[in-house]
Amino acid sequence: MTEIEQQIFEALDKTGISYEVIRIDPDYSDTAFFCEKYGFPVEQTCNTIIVTSARGEKKYAVCVCLANTRLDVNKTVKKLLGVSKASFASNEEMNKLTGMEVGGVTPFSLTDELTLYVDERIMKKDWVILGGGSRAIKIKITPEVFTVLNAKIISDLALS
């Protein structure tokens, strides 16, 4: 087990919410490949995306949306960050901020300065799939975990 995976499991255990660890072939970590290979519905699978301000003082947001939606970076996230322009963080920025791999980013074990935003549609699901910090792990858990993590639940964070 890697150091980041250990951190993720410790953070998960602190939530007090039961979860299932799904070990996968890292080559199938990207959402579409994962869903196809392992038979999970895309509408129950989440993407965790790091967004940054594109100009001025660096600001970051961690956004979670369902994989069958598209994060509204140009309107909603830009407004949440209070910036004139926002974009996806580079792989290098994302790794430096989280210590996680692309294809495994998760809302668990984040630093306190990163605000977590969750699309409200996620909260209506019985369970969701999230990254596990590395490309070899996915986490199946109830959306209740976002309440425990003090996430900001946002209407229309993502577009259909």
DSSP file (Angstrom, degrees, kcal/mol; ACC not computed):
  #  RESIDUE AA STRUCTURE BP1 BP2  ACC     N-H-->O    O-->H-N    N-H-->O    O-->H-N    TCO  KAPPA ALPHA  PHI   PSI    X-CA   Y-CA   Z-CA
    1    1 A M              0   0    0      0, 0.0     2,-0.1     0, 0.0     0, 0.0   0.000 360.0 360.0 360.0 135.5    0.0    0.0    0.0
    2    2 A T     >  -     0   0    0      1,-0.1     4,-2.2     4,-0.0     5,-0.1  -0.308 360.0-109.7 -78.5 166.1    1.3    3.4   -0.9
    3    3 A E  H  > S+     0   0    0      1,-0.2     4,-2.2     2,-0.2     5,-0.1   0.906 119.5  49.6 -61.8 -42.6    1.6    6.3    1.5
    4    4 A I  H  > S+     0   0    0      2,-0.2     4,-2.4     1,-0.2    -1,-0.2   0.896 109.0  52.2 -66.7 -38.8   -1.2    8.2   -0.2
    5    5 A E  H  > S+     0   0    0      1,-0.2     4,-2.5     2,-0.2    -1,-0.2   0.915 109.0  50.8 -61.7 -41.6   -3.5    5.2   -0.1
    6    6 A Q  H  X S+     0   0    0     -4,-2.2     4,-2.2     1,-0.2    -2,-0.2   0.913 110.1  49.7 -61.1 -43.0   -2.8    4.8    3.7
    7    7 A Q  H  X S+     0   0    0     -4,-2.2     4,-2.3     2,-0.2    -1,-0.2   0.897 110.3  50.9 -62.1 -40.7   -3.7    8.5    4.2
    8    8 A I  H  X S+     0   0    0     -4,-2.4     4,-2.8     2,-0.2    -2,-0.2   0.932 110.1  48.3 -63.9 -46.4   -6.9    8.0    2.2
    9    9 A F  H  X S+     0   0    0     -4,-2.5     4,-2.6     1,-0.2    -1,-0.2   0.882 111.2  50.8 -63.8 -38.1   -7.9    5.0    4.3
   10   10 A E  H  X S+     0   0    0     -4,-2.2     4,-1.7     2,-0.2    -1,-0.2   0.919 112.2  47.0 -63.9 -43.3   -7.2    6.8    7.5
   11   11 A A  H  X S+     0   0    0     -4,-2.3     4,-0.8     2,-0.2    -2,-0.2   0.903 112.5  50.0 -64.8 -41.5   -9.3    9.8    6.4
   12   12 A L  H >X>S+     0   0    0     -4,-2.8     3,-1.0     1,-0.2     4,-0.6   0.928 109.0  51.3 -61.9 -45.6  -12.1    7.4    5.3
   13   13 A D  H ><5S+     0   0    0     -4,-2.6     3,-1.0     1,-0.3    -1,-0.2   0.857 103.6  59.2 -61.4 -35.3  -12.1    5.6    8.7
   14   14 A K  H 3<5S+     0   0    0     -4,-1.7    -1,-0.3     1,-0.2    -2,-0.2   0.744  94.9  64.7 -66.4 -23.0  -12.3    9.0   10.5
   15   15 A T  H <<5S-     0   0    0     -3,-1.0    -1,-0.2    -4,-0.8    -2,-0.2   0.786  96.8-139.3 -70.9 -25.1  -15.6    9.7    8.7
   16   16 A G  T <<5 +     0   0    0     -3,-1.0     2,-0.4    -4,-0.6    -3,-0.1   0.562  61.2 125.2  77.2   7.5  -17.3    6.8   10.5
   17   17 A I      < -     0   0    0     -5,-0.6    -1,-0.3   128,-0.0    -2,-0.2  -0.852  64.3-117.7-103.7 133.3  -19.1    5.8    7.3
   18   18 A S        +     0   0    0     -2,-0.4   124,-0.5    -3,-0.1     2,-0.3  -0.364  39.4 175.2 -69.2 148.6  -18.7    2.3    5.9
   19   19 A Y  E     -A  141   0A   0    122,-0.1     2,-0.4    -2,-0.1   122,-0.2  -0.956  26.7-128.2-148.5 162.8  -17.2    2.0    2.5
   20   20 A E  E     -A  140   0A   0    120,-2.5   120,-2.7    -2,-0.3     2,-0.5  -0.969  17.0-141.9-118.5 132.3  -16.0   -0.6    0.0
   21   21 A V  E     -A  139   0A   0     -2,-0.4     2,-0.6   118,-0.2   118,-0.2  -0.817  12.9-162.9 -92.3 128.5  -12.5   -0.7   -1.5
   22   22 A I  E     -A  138   0A   0    116,-3.0   116,-2.2    -2,-0.5     2,-0.4  -0.947   6.4-154.0-113.7 111.3  -12.5   -1.8   -5.1
   23   23 A R  E     +A  137   0A   0     -2,-0.6     2,-0.3   114,-0.2   114,-0.2  -0.718  24.0 176.1 -86.7 132.6   -9.0   -2.8   -6.3
   24   24 A I        -     0   0    0    112,-2.3     5,-0.1    -2,-0.4    10,-0.0  -0.853  40.8 -90.3-134.4 165.3   -8.6   -2.3  -10.1
   25   25 A D    >   -     0   0    0     -2,-0.3     3,-2.8     1,-0.1   112,-0.0  -0.687  38.6-135.2 -72.1 121.7   -6.1   -2.6  -12.8
   26   26 A P  G >  S+     0   0    0      0, 0.0     3,-1.4     0, 0.0     4,-0.2   0.745 102.1  68.6 -55.5 -24.2   -4.5    0.9  -13.0
   27   27 A D  G 3  S+     0   0    0      1,-0.3     3,-0.2     2,-0.1   109,-0.1   0.667 101.7  47.6 -67.6 -14.6   -4.8    0.9  -16.8
   28   28 A Y  G <  S+     0   0    0     -3,-2.8    -1,-0.3   107,-0.2    10,-0.1   0.034  78.1 108.1-113.3  24.5   -8.6    1.1  -16.3
   29   29 A S    <   +     0   0    0     -3,-1.4    -1,-0.1     4,-0.1    -2,-0.1   0.824  49.4  97.2 -74.3 -32.5   -8.7    3.9  -13.8
   30   30 A D  S  > S-     0   0    0     -4,-0.2     4,-2.8    -3,-0.2     3,-0.4  -0.357  88.4-114.2 -60.7 140.2  -10.1    6.5  -16.1
   31   31 A T  H  > S+     0   0    0      1,-0.2     4,-2.9     2,-0.2     5,-0.3   0.827 109.9  46.4 -50.3 -51.6  -13.8    6.7  -15.5
   32   32 A A  H  > S+     0   0    0      1,-0.2     4,-2.1     2,-0.2    -1,-0.2   0.920 117.0  44.8 -61.2 -44.3  -15.2    5.4  -18.9
   33   33 A F  H  > S+     0   0    0     -3,-0.4     4,-2.8     2,-0.2     5,-0.3   0.912 113.5  51.0 -65.2 -43.0  -12.7    2.5  -18.9
   34   34 A F  H  X S+     0   0    0     -4,-2.8     4,-2.8     1,-0.2     6,-0.4   0.946 111.2  47.0 -59.0 -50.7  -13.4    1.7  -15.3
   35   35 A C  H  X>S+     0   0    0     -4,-2.9     4,-1.2    -5,-0.2     5,-0.7   0.909 115.5  45.6 -60.7 -43.5  -17.2    1.7  -15.7
   36   36 A E  H  <5S+     0   0    0     -4,-2.1    -1,-0.2    -5,-0.3    -2,-0.2   0.941 117.9  41.4 -66.0 -48.0  -17.0   -0.5  -18.8
   37   37 A K  H  <5S+     0   0    0     -4,-2.8    -2,-0.2     1,-0.2    -1,-0.2   0.889 125.3  33.1 -68.9 -40.7  -14.5   -3.0  -17.4
   38   38 A Y  H  <5S-     0   0    0     -4,-2.8    -1,-0.2    -5,-0.3    -2,-0.2   0.428 104.7-119.3-103.8   0.7  -16.0   -3.4  -13.9
   39   39 A G  T  <5 +     0   0    0     -4,-1.2    -3,-0.2    -5,-0.3    -4,-0.2   0.762  59.4 145.5  74.2  26.9  -19.7   -2.9  -14.8
   40   40 A F      < -     0   0    0     -5,-0.7    -1,-0.2    -6,-0.4     2,-0.2  -0.797  53.7-109.9 -96.4 140.7  -20.4    0.2  -12.7
   41   41 A P    >   -     0   0    0      0, 0.0     3,-1.8     0, 0.0     4,-0.3  -0.471  14.9-137.7 -71.2 136.3  -22.9    2.7  -14.0
   42   42 A V  G >  S+     0   0    0      1,-0.3     3,-1.1     2,-0.2    25,-0.7   0.811 102.7  63.9 -61.1 -30.8  -21.4    6.0  -15.1
   43   43 A E  G 3  S+     0   0    0      1,-0.2    -1,-0.3    24,-0.2    23,-0.1   0.505 105.5  44.9 -75.8  -2.0  -24.3    7.9  -13.4
   44   44 A Q  G <  S+     0   0    0     -3,-1.8    85,-2.2    84,-0.1     2,-0.4   0.330  98.1  90.4-113.2   0.6  -23.1    6.6  -10.0
   45   45 A T  B <   -b  129   0A   0     -3,-1.1    22,-3.4    -4,-0.3     2,-0.3  -0.829  63.9-151.5-105.6 136.4  -19.4    7.3  -10.6
   46   46 A C  E     -D   66   0B   0     83,-2.8     2,-0.4    -2,-0.4    20,-0.2  -0.761   7.6-147.3-110.1 151.2  -17.9   10.6   -9.7
   47   47 A N  E     -D   65   0B   0     18,-3.0    18,-2.1    -2,-0.3     2,-0.6  -0.959  10.0-152.5-110.4 133.6  -15.0   12.7  -11.0
   48   48 A T  E     -D   64   0B   0     -2,-0.4     2,-0.4    57,-0.3    16,-0.2  -0.942  21.5-174.5-107.4 118.3  -13.0   14.8   -8.5
   49   49 A I  E     -D   63   0B   0     14,-3.3    14,-3.1    -2,-0.6     2,-0.5  -0.934  20.7-143.4-123.6 132.8  -11.5   17.8  -10.4
   50   50 A I  E     -D   62   0B   0     -2,-0.4    39,-2.8    12,-0.2     2,-0.4  -0.841  21.4-170.2 -94.8 125.7   -9.1   20.4   -9.1
   51   51 A V  E     -DE  61  88B   0     10,-2.8    10,-2.2    -2,-0.5     2,-0.3  -0.907   2.0-169.7-116.9 144.8   -9.9   23.9  -10.6
   52   52 A T  E     -DE  60  87B   0     35,-3.1    35,-2.5    -2,-0.4     8,-0.2  -0.914  31.2 -98.1-131.1 157.1   -7.6   26.9  -10.3
   53   53 A S  E     - E   0  86B   0      6,-2.0    33,-0.3    -2,-0.3     3,-0.1  -0.507  26.7-151.5 -68.3 143.4   -7.8   30.6  -10.9
   54   54 A A  S    S+     0   0    0     31,-2.9     2,-0.3    -2,-0.2    32,-0.2   0.609  74.9  33.8 -94.5 -13.8   -6.2   31.4  -14.3
   55   55 A R  S    S-     0   0    0     30,-0.6    30,-0.2     2,-0.2    29,-0.1  -0.955 107.0  -4.1-138.4 156.4   -5.1   34.9  -13.4
   56   56 A G  S    S+     0   0    0     -2,-0.3     3,-0.1     2,-0.1    27,-0.0  -0.219 110.7  16.7  68.3-151.1   -3.9   36.8  -10.3
   57   57 A E  S    S-     0   0    0      1,-0.1     2,-0.3    -3,-0.0    -2,-0.2  -0.307  88.3-108.8 -58.9 134.1   -3.7   35.2   -6.9
   58   58 A K        +     0   0    0     -4,-0.1     2,-0.4    -6,-0.1    -1,-0.1  -0.514  43.9 173.6 -70.5 125.5   -3.8   31.4   -7.0
   59   59 A K        -     0   0    0     -2,-0.3    -6,-2.0    -3,-0.1     2,-0.3  -0.972  10.2-161.6-129.2 145.9   -7.1   30.0   -5.7
   60   60 A Y  E     -D   52   0B   0     -2,-0.4    55,-0.6    53,-0.2     2,-0.3  -0.937   9.1-172.1-130.0 151.6   -8.1   26.4   -5.9
   61   61 A A  E     -Df  51 115B   0    -10,-2.2   -10,-2.8    -2,-0.3     2,-0.6  -0.995  17.3-144.0-137.7 142.7  -11.4   24.4   -5.6
   62   62 A V  E     -Df  50 116B   0     53,-2.8    55,-3.3    -2,-0.3     2,-0.4  -0.948  26.7-170.0-105.2 119.3  -11.9   20.7   -5.4
   63   63 A C  E     -Df  49 117B   0    -14,-3.1   -14,-3.3    -2,-0.6     2,-0.5  -0.918  11.6-163.6-118.1 134.7  -15.1   19.8   -7.3
   64   64 A V  E     +Df  48 118B   0     53,-2.3    55,-2.5    -2,-0.4     2,-0.3  -0.972  20.1 159.0-119.4 126.1  -17.0   16.5   -7.4
   65   65 A C  E     -D   47   0B   0    -18,-2.1   -18,-3.0    -2,-0.5     2,-0.1  -0.951  45.6 -89.2-139.7 160.3  -19.5   15.8  -10.1
   66   66 A L  E >   -D   46   0B   0     -2,-0.3     3,-1.9   -20,-0.2   -20,-0.3  -0.400  36.6-122.0 -68.0 146.9  -21.1   12.8  -11.6
   67   67 A A  T 3  S+     0   0    0    -22,-3.4   -24,-0.2   -25,-0.7    -1,-0.1   0.687 110.6  60.4 -67.7 -18.3  -19.3   11.3  -14.6
   68   68 A N  T 3  S+     0   0    0    -26,-0.4    -1,-0.3   -23,-0.3     2,-0.2   0.268 102.9  64.2 -93.5  13.7  -22.3   11.7  -16.8
   69   69 A T  S <  S-     0   0    0     -3,-1.9     2,-0.4    -4,-0.0    91,-0.2  -0.745  79.8-124.7-122.8 175.3  -22.3   15.5  -16.2
   70   70 A R  E     -H  159   0C   0     89,-2.7    89,-3.6    -2,-0.2    -4,-0.1  -0.986  27.1-114.6-128.4 124.2  -19.8   18.2  -17.0
   71   71 A L  E     -H  158   0C   0     -2,-0.4     2,-1.6    87,-0.3    87,-0.3  -0.303  23.7-131.6 -56.7 131.5  -18.3   20.6  -14.4
   72   72 A D      > +     0   0    0     85,-3.0     5,-2.5     1,-0.2     6,-0.4  -0.591  44.4 156.7 -88.5  77.2  -19.4   24.2  -15.1
   73   73 A V  I   > +     0   0    0     -2,-1.6     5,-1.3     1,-0.2    -1,-0.2   0.896  65.3  56.3 -68.4 -42.3  -16.0   25.8  -14.8
   74   74 A N  I   5S+     0   0    0     -3,-0.2    -1,-0.2     3,-0.1    -2,-0.1   0.689 126.5   9.1 -72.2 -19.9  -16.8   28.9  -16.8
   75   75 A K  I  >5S+     0   0    0     -3,-0.3     4,-2.2    82,-0.1     5,-0.2   0.646 131.6  32.5-120.0 -70.9  -19.8   30.1  -14.7
   76   76 A T  I  >5S+     0   0    0      1,-0.2     4,-2.4     2,-0.2    -3,-0.2   0.930 123.5  40.2 -63.6 -51.3  -20.4   28.3  -11.5
   77   77 A V  I  ><S+     0   0    0     -5,-2.5     4,-2.5    80,-0.2     5,-0.2   0.907 114.4  53.8 -67.6 -40.7  -16.9   27.4  -10.4
   78   78 A K  H  >XS+     0   0    0     -5,-1.3     5,-2.1    -6,-0.4     4,-1.1   0.913 111.3  46.6 -57.4 -43.5  -15.5   30.7  -11.5
   79   79 A K  H  <5S+     0   0    0     -4,-2.2     3,-0.3     2,-0.2    -2,-0.2   0.911 110.5  52.2 -65.9 -43.5  -18.2   32.5   -9.4
   80   80 A L  H  <5S+     0   0    0     -4,-2.4    -2,-0.2     1,-0.2    -1,-0.2   0.882 113.0  44.8 -60.9 -38.4  -17.4   30.2   -6.4
   81   81 A L  H  <5S-     0   0    0     -4,-2.5    -1,-0.2    -5,-0.2    -2,-0.2   0.693 107.0-130.1 -77.7 -18.9  -13.7   31.0   -6.6
   82   82 A G  T  <5 +     0   0    0     -4,-1.1     2,-0.3    -3,-0.3    -3,-0.2   0.892  62.9 128.6  70.0  40.2  -14.5   34.7   -7.1
   83   83 A V      < -     0   0    0     -5,-2.1    -1,-0.3    -6,-0.1     3,-0.1  -0.836  66.1-130.3-126.3 162.6  -12.2   35.0  -10.1
   84   84 A S  S    S+     0   0    0     -2,-0.3     2,-0.3     1,-0.3    -1,-0.1   0.731  95.4  20.2 -83.8 -22.8  -12.6   36.3  -13.7
   85   85 A K        -     0   0    0    -30,-0.2   -31,-2.9    -7,-0.1   -30,-0.6  -0.982  65.9-178.9-149.4 135.4  -11.2   33.2  -15.3
   86   86 A A  E     +E   53   0B   0     -2,-0.3     2,-0.3   -33,-0.3   -33,-0.2  -0.934   4.2 174.0-131.1 154.6  -10.8   29.6  -14.0
   87   87 A S  E     -E   52   0B   0    -35,-2.5   -35,-3.1    -2,-0.3     2,-0.2  -0.950  42.0 -76.5-150.5 169.2   -9.3   26.4  -15.6
   88   88 A F  E     -E   51   0B   0     -2,-0.3   -37,-0.3   -37,-0.2     3,-0.1  -0.484  54.1-110.6 -68.2 138.0   -8.5   22.9  -14.7
   89   89 A A        -     0   0    0    -39,-2.8   -39,-0.2    -2,-0.2    -1,-0.1  -0.389  37.3-106.5 -64.5 147.2   -5.3   22.6  -12.6
   90   90 A S     >  -     0   0    0      1,-0.1     4,-2.9    -3,-0.1     5,-0.2  -0.295  29.6-106.8 -68.6 162.0   -2.4   21.0  -14.5
   91   91 A N  H  > S+     0   0    0      1,-0.2     4,-2.4     2,-0.2     5,-0.2   0.886 122.9  51.4 -56.4 -39.2   -1.5   17.4  -13.6
   92   92 A E  H  > S+     0   0    0      2,-0.2     4,-2.4     1,-0.2    -1,-0.2   0.925 111.1  46.1 -65.8 -45.2    1.6   18.8  -11.8
   93   93 A E  H  > S+     0   0    0      2,-0.2     4,-2.6     1,-0.2     5,-0.2   0.933 112.9  50.5 -61.2 -46.3   -0.4   21.3   -9.8
   94   94 A M  H  X S+     0   0    0     -4,-2.9     4,-2.2     1,-0.2     6,-0.5   0.916 112.4  46.3 -59.0 -45.5   -3.0   18.6   -8.9
   95   95 A N  H  X S+     0   0    0     -4,-2.4     4,-2.7    -5,-0.2    -1,-0.2   0.898 112.6  49.8 -65.9 -40.8   -0.3   16.2   -7.7
   96   96 A K  H  < S+     0   0    0     -4,-2.4    -2,-0.2     1,-0.2    -1,-0.2   0.894 115.3  43.9 -64.8 -39.7    1.6   18.9   -5.7
   97   97 A L  H  < S+     0   0    0     -4,-2.6    14,-0.3    -5,-0.2    -2,-0.2   0.848 132.9  16.6 -72.5 -35.6   -1.7   20.0   -4.0
   98   98 A T  H  < S-     0   0    0     -4,-2.2    -3,-0.2    -5,-0.2    -2,-0.2   0.685  84.5-131.2-114.8 -24.2   -3.0   16.5   -3.2
   99   99 A G     <  +     0   0    0     -4,-2.7     2,-0.2    -5,-0.4    -4,-0.2   0.558  69.4 125.2  76.6   7.5   -0.2   14.0   -3.6
  100  100 A M        -     0   0    0     -6,-0.5    -1,-0.3    -5,-0.1     2,-0.3  -0.563  61.3-114.4-102.6 163.6   -2.6   11.9   -5.7
  101  101 A E    >   -     0   0    0     32,-1.5     3,-2.1    -2,-0.2     4,-0.4  -0.657  37.2 -97.1 -93.2 148.5   -2.4   10.5   -9.2
  102  102 A V  T 3  S+     0   0    0     -2,-0.3    -1,-0.1     1,-0.3   -73,-0.1  -0.439 116.5  31.7 -58.0 134.8   -4.5   11.6  -12.2
  103  103 A G  T 3  S+     0   0    0    -55,-0.2    -1,-0.3    -2,-0.1    31,-0.1   0.386 118.1  59.5  91.5  -3.4   -7.3    9.0  -12.4
  104  104 A G    <   +     0   0    0     -3,-2.1    29,-3.2    29,-0.2    -2,-0.2   0.317  65.1 138.2-135.3   5.5   -7.3    8.5   -8.6
  105  105 A V        +     0   0    0     -4,-0.4    26,-0.7   -57,-0.2   -57,-0.3  -0.296  28.4 177.7 -61.1 137.2   -8.0   12.0   -7.2
  106  106 A T        -     0   0    0      2,-0.2    26,-0.1    24,-0.1    -6,-0.1  -0.933  41.8-119.8-139.0 157.8  -10.4   11.8   -4.3
  107  107 A P  S >  S+     0   0    0      0, 0.0     3,-0.5     0, 0.0     2,-0.3   0.453  84.0  99.6 -79.6   2.1  -12.0   14.2   -1.8
  108  108 A F  T 3  S+     0   0    0      1,-0.2    -2,-0.2     0, 0.0  -100,-0.1  -0.673  82.2  14.5 -92.0 143.4  -10.4   12.4    1.2
  109  109 A S  T 3  S+     0   0    0     -2,-0.3    -1,-0.2     1,-0.2     2,-0.2   0.813  84.2 154.4  69.6  33.5   -7.3   13.6    2.9
  110  110 A L    <   -     0   0    0     -3,-0.5    -1,-0.2     1,-0.1   -12,-0.1  -0.560  48.8-101.2 -87.4 156.7   -7.2   17.0    1.4
  111  111 A T    >   -     0   0    0    -14,-0.3     3,-1.6    -2,-0.2    -1,-0.1  -0.399  31.7-113.0 -73.3 156.9   -5.6   20.0    3.1
  112  112 A D  T 3  S+     0   0    0      1,-0.3    -1,-0.1    -2,-0.1    -2,-0.0   0.742 111.7  65.2 -64.5 -24.9   -7.8   22.4    5.0
  113  113 A E  T 3  S+     0   0    0      2,-0.1     2,-0.6     1,-0.0    -1,-0.3   0.592  84.7  86.4 -77.9  -6.7   -7.1   25.3    2.6
  114  114 A L  S <  S-     0   0    0     -3,-1.6     2,-0.3   -17,-0.1   -53,-0.1  -0.837  74.1-143.6 -94.8 120.3   -8.8   23.4   -0.3
  115  115 A T  E     -f   61   0B   0    -55,-0.6   -53,-2.8    -2,-0.6     2,-0.6  -0.667  10.9-141.3 -83.8 135.9  -12.6   24.0   -0.4
  116  116 A L  E     -f   62   0B   0     -2,-0.3    36,-3.0    34,-0.2     2,-0.4  -0.874  18.0-173.9-103.2 120.5  -14.7   21.0   -1.4
  117  117 A Y  E     -fg  63 152B   0    -55,-3.3   -53,-2.3    -2,-0.6     2,-0.4  -0.933   2.3-168.8-113.7 136.5  -17.7   21.6   -3.7
  118  118 A V  E     -fg  64 153B   0     34,-2.6    36,-3.0    -2,-0.4     2,-0.2  -0.988  26.0-118.1-129.1 131.5  -20.1   18.8   -4.5
  119  119 A D  E >>  - g   0 154B   0    -55,-2.5     3,-1.8    -2,-0.4     4,-0.5  -0.479  26.0-128.7 -66.1 133.6  -22.8   18.8   -7.2
  120  120 A E  G >4 S+     0   0    0     34,-2.2     3,-0.8     1,-0.3     4,-0.4   0.728 101.9  71.7 -60.8 -23.7  -26.2   18.4   -5.5
  121  121 A R  G >4 S+     0   0    0     33,-0.3     3,-1.1     1,-0.2    -1,-0.3   0.817  90.0  62.2 -61.7 -29.0  -27.2   15.5   -7.8
  122  122 A I  G X4 S+     0   0    0     -3,-1.8     3,-1.8     1,-0.2    -1,-0.2   0.867  93.4  62.4 -63.1 -36.3  -24.7   13.3   -6.1
  123  123 A M  G << S+     0   0    0     -3,-0.8    -1,-0.2    -4,-0.5    -2,-0.2   0.643  95.5  61.1 -68.2 -13.9  -26.5   13.7   -2.8
  124  124 A K  G <  S+     0   0    0     -3,-1.1    -1,-0.3    -4,-0.4     2,-0.2   0.483  86.4  97.0 -89.6  -4.1  -29.6   12.0   -4.3
  125  125 A K  S <  S-     0   0    0     -3,-1.8     3,-0.1    -4,-0.2   -81,-0.0  -0.520  71.8-138.5 -85.9 152.5  -27.7    8.7   -5.0
  126  126 A D  S    S-     0   0    0      1,-0.3     2,-0.3    -2,-0.2    -1,-0.1   0.850  87.8  -9.4 -73.1 -36.0  -27.8    5.7   -2.7
  127  127 A W        -     0   0    0     15,-0.2     2,-0.3    16,-0.1    -1,-0.3  -0.973  65.5-159.1-155.9 160.5  -24.0    5.2   -3.3
  128  128 A V  E     - C   0 141A   0     13,-2.9    13,-2.4    -2,-0.3     2,-0.5  -0.951  19.3-122.0-141.3 162.2  -21.3    6.6   -5.5
  129  129 A I  E     +bC  45 140A   0    -85,-2.2   -83,-2.8    -2,-0.3     2,-0.3  -0.919  32.9 177.9-105.6 131.2  -17.8    5.6   -6.7
  130  130 A L  E     - C   0 139A   0      9,-2.9     9,-3.2    -2,-0.5   -24,-0.1  -0.870  34.6 -91.3-126.2 161.1  -14.9    7.9   -5.9
  131  131 A G  E     - C   0 138A   0    -26,-0.7     7,-0.2    -2,-0.3   -27,-0.1  -0.223  24.7-143.9 -64.2 163.1  -11.2    7.8   -6.6
  132  132 A G        -     0   0    0      5,-1.4  -124,-0.2     2,-0.7   -27,-0.2   0.175  49.2 -93.8-117.8  16.0   -8.9    6.2   -4.0
  133  133 A G  S    S+     0   0    0    -29,-3.2   -32,-1.5     1,-0.2     2,-0.3   0.068 106.1  53.4  95.9 -25.4   -5.9    8.4   -4.3
  134  134 A S  S >  S-     0   0    0      3,-0.3     3,-1.0   -34,-0.2    -2,-0.7  -0.847  92.2-107.5-132.5 171.4   -4.1    6.1   -6.7
  135  135 A R  T 3  S+     0   0    0     -2,-0.3  -107,-0.2     1,-0.2    -2,-0.0   0.550 112.8  63.4 -76.6  -5.9   -5.0    4.6  -10.1
  136  136 A A  T 3  S+     0   0    0   -113,-0.1  -112,-2.3  -109,-0.1     2,-0.4   0.425  98.1  58.3 -99.0   0.1   -5.3    1.1   -8.4
  137  137 A I  E <   -A   23   0A   0     -3,-1.0    -5,-1.4  -114,-0.2     2,-0.3  -0.990  49.6-178.5-138.2 139.1   -8.2    1.9   -6.0
  138  138 A K  E     -AC  22 131A   0   -116,-2.2  -116,-3.0    -2,-0.4     2,-0.5  -0.932  20.7-140.4-124.3 155.4  -11.8    3.1   -6.2
  139  139 A I  E     -AC  21 130A   0     -9,-3.2    -9,-2.9    -2,-0.3     2,-0.5  -0.968   4.2-157.0-120.6 128.3  -14.1    3.7   -3.2
  140  140 A K  E     +AC  20 129A   0   -120,-2.7  -120,-2.5    -2,-0.5     2,-0.3  -0.929  36.2 143.4-102.9 124.2  -17.8    2.8   -3.1
  141  141 A I  E     -AC  19 128A   0    -13,-2.4   -13,-2.9    -2,-0.5  -122,-0.1  -0.963  51.1 -93.7-155.3 162.4  -19.5    4.9   -0.4
  142  142 A T    >   -     0   0    0   -124,-0.5     3,-1.8    -2,-0.3   -15,-0.2  -0.580  35.1-119.7 -82.3 150.1  -22.8    6.8    0.4
  143  143 A P  T >> S+     0   0    0      0, 0.0     3,-2.2     0, 0.0     4,-0.5   0.667 102.0  87.5 -63.1 -15.4  -23.0   10.5   -0.4
  144  144 A E  H >> S+     0   0    0      1,-0.3     4,-1.5     2,-0.2     3,-1.1   0.783  72.3  75.6 -51.9 -26.8  -23.6   11.1    3.3
  145  145 A V  H <> S+     0   0    0     -3,-1.8     4,-2.0     1,-0.3    -1,-0.3   0.809  85.2  61.3 -58.3 -30.2  -19.8   11.3    3.5
  146  146 A F  H <4>S+     0   0    0     -3,-2.2     5,-2.7     2,-0.2    -1,-0.3   0.823 101.0  52.6 -69.3 -29.4  -19.8   14.7    1.9
  147  147 A T  H X<5S+     0   0    0     -3,-1.1     3,-1.4    -4,-0.5    -1,-0.2   0.920 109.5  48.9 -67.0 -44.2  -21.9   16.0    4.9
  148  148 A V  H 3<5S+     0   0    0     -4,-1.5    -2,-0.2     1,-0.3    -1,-0.2   0.860 109.6  52.5 -62.1 -36.2  -19.3   14.6    7.2
  149  149 A L  T 3<5S-     0   0    0     -4,-2.0    -1,-0.3    -5,-0.2    -2,-0.2   0.417 112.0-122.6 -80.3   2.3  -16.5   16.3    5.2
  150  150 A N  T < 5 +     0   0    0     -3,-1.4   -34,-0.2     1,-0.2    -3,-0.2   0.849  48.5 174.3  57.0  36.9  -18.3   19.6    5.4
  151  151 A A      < -     0   0    0     -5,-2.7     2,-0.7    -6,-0.1   -34,-0.2  -0.383  36.4-116.4 -69.4 151.1  -18.5   19.9    1.6
  152  152 A K  E     -g  117   0B   0    -36,-3.0   -34,-2.6    -2,-0.1     2,-0.6  -0.834  26.4-144.0 -89.3 116.9  -20.4   22.7    0.1
  153  153 A I  E     -g  118   0B   0     -2,-0.7     2,-0.5   -36,-0.2   -34,-0.2  -0.736  21.2-164.8 -86.8 122.2  -23.3   21.2   -1.8
  154  154 A I  E >   -g  119   0B   0    -36,-3.0   -34,-2.2    -2,-0.6     3,-1.0  -0.920  18.5-131.2-119.7 128.8  -23.9   23.3   -4.9
  155  155 A S  T 3  S+     0   0    0     -2,-0.5   -36,-0.1     1,-0.3    -2,-0.0  -0.587  93.9   2.5 -71.0 132.2  -26.9   23.4   -7.2
  156  156 A D  T 3  S+     0   0    0     -2,-0.3    -1,-0.3     1,-0.1   -80,-0.2   0.826  75.7 146.7  59.5  35.8  -25.8   23.1  -10.9
  157  157 A L  S <  S+     0   0    0     -3,-1.0   -85,-3.0   -81,-0.1     2,-0.3   0.826  75.9  34.8 -63.0 -30.2  -22.1   22.8  -10.1
  158  158 A A  E    S-H   71   0C   0    -87,-0.3     2,-0.3    -4,-0.2   -87,-0.3  -0.851  83.8-127.5-122.1 159.1  -22.2   20.6  -13.2
  159  159 A L  E      H   70   0C   0    -89,-3.6   -89,-2.7    -2,-0.3    -2,-0.0  -0.800 360.0 360.0-103.7 147.8  -24.2   20.7  -16.4
  160  160 A S              0   0    0     -2,-0.3    -1,-0.1   -91,-0.2   -89,-0.1   0.487 360.0 360.0 -70.7 360.0  -26.2   17.7  -17.8
